[in-house]
Amino acid sequence: MADSDNLGGLALSAKNEAAYPDDYFLLTSERSAKLDLLIHLLTHLSSSIVICGPKGIGKTTLLKALQQRLAAWNYCVLTASPEQDMASLNAALAASASTAPTLLVMDNAGSLTPGFIAAILREFADHRQLRVIFALTPDELYLKNSSDSLISECSVIEIPPLSEKQCGEFLQYLAARPDRRVAPQHLNDTVTASMYRNTHGIPGNIIAALPSVNRRPQQDKTLILLIAAVLLLVAITLGVQWLSQTNRLTFSHPTEPNQTTP
């Protein structure tokens, strides 16, 4: 792999960080192994590949890392849509044609019309210099197995979520970025555990949940002030009740004057 800076269990490539300033680049050791497997399949087998994982897991991020690892390949990256047809697909490939091996990446492939993935696989089955990757969620892959039976012949690589420890390291990484997506003082073990539980270790979900982390100290301060106000009100109420009871006892048992002997 390319030289990288280590932050805990995360390998954060400075080269990729510079290339994609508006995106995060995250490869754990498990994801690095998936990337190595992906490269092995592309260079040694002719079958097409499905990159599978829930939305926000990092399919596009992994494919960006792949593009830098296989820089000598010709890339044709398309965001799939229901309007996609074979004519537009061939036109895109022709526009990026070269003598190098070509990798056709269909991101968001779940949006393709039923049967079109199978049509793509049939169309390019004999193209020895072409490899095809489809990015799908697990639910989309399940549906495509019914509508596009040829997809069962593809190799499937599933991208794993982050562990709780990696979730914490990812939060620290985001806090250390120049744009500082989360303030470091807002992070602790409790926040990490809550974030991991609520996001299931999916990086996209973690980023989406950052505003709640940044608001939490203010919410905690408000809660503390509210509790203090309630306690003060209870103390005042008890004090008033005690004074009222003391006054009633005083009036019901007045002090008798001293009697003198005649």
Buried (B, 14 or more C-beta within 10 A) or exposed (E): EEEBEEBBBBBBBEEBBEEBEEEBBBBBEBBBEBBEEBEEBBEEEEEBBBBBBBEBBBBBBBBBBBBBBBEEBBBBBBEBEEEBEEEEBEEBBEEEEEEEBBBBBBBBBBBBBEEBBBBBBEBBBEEEEBBBBBBBBEEBBEBBEEBBEBBEEBBBBEBBBBBBEBBBBBBBBBBEEEEEBBEEEBBEEEBBEBBBEEBBBBBBBBBEBBEEBEEBEEEEEEEEEEEEEEEEEEEEEEEEEEEEEEEEEEEEEEEEEEEEEE
